[in-house]
Amino acid sequence: MKLTPRAEALQGQAMDGAHFTGPASSHVLLVNEEPNRVAVSVVRFEPGTRNHWHSHSGGQLLHVVEGSGYVQARGAPLQPITEGDSISAAPGEQHWHGAGRSGPMAHVTVTIGQVEWLEESPPPD
């Protein structure tokens, strides 16, 4: 068993800038490859940063632990999110998420399967 204090979880490694509109970091909590890939991380977006459209072959669960931001599924309206909110994306559902302009946003991600990265997402305004 491993305990990760909040302060440590919110400090992560820089994520691949090719899939984000600004700075974002990830602190990996758990990765399991068998029988299906499952990755659990704390991802922190700096103010105004969002990821590109993407999908997960097995779906994704987000739980916001700091700040506020936005999520959007392809073809659906933009939705504000804040600390304490949980969001689930179905397998293959194209979506994006990120921080609002007023401050950083962090969420725990539970990602099942592989990620397919797509084009840049639109700004929320």
Summary of the structure (lengths in Angstrom):
residues: 125
radius of gyration: 13.5
end to end distance: 42.5
largest distance: 42.5
contacts: 382
relative contact order: 0.27
helix: 6%
strand: 50%
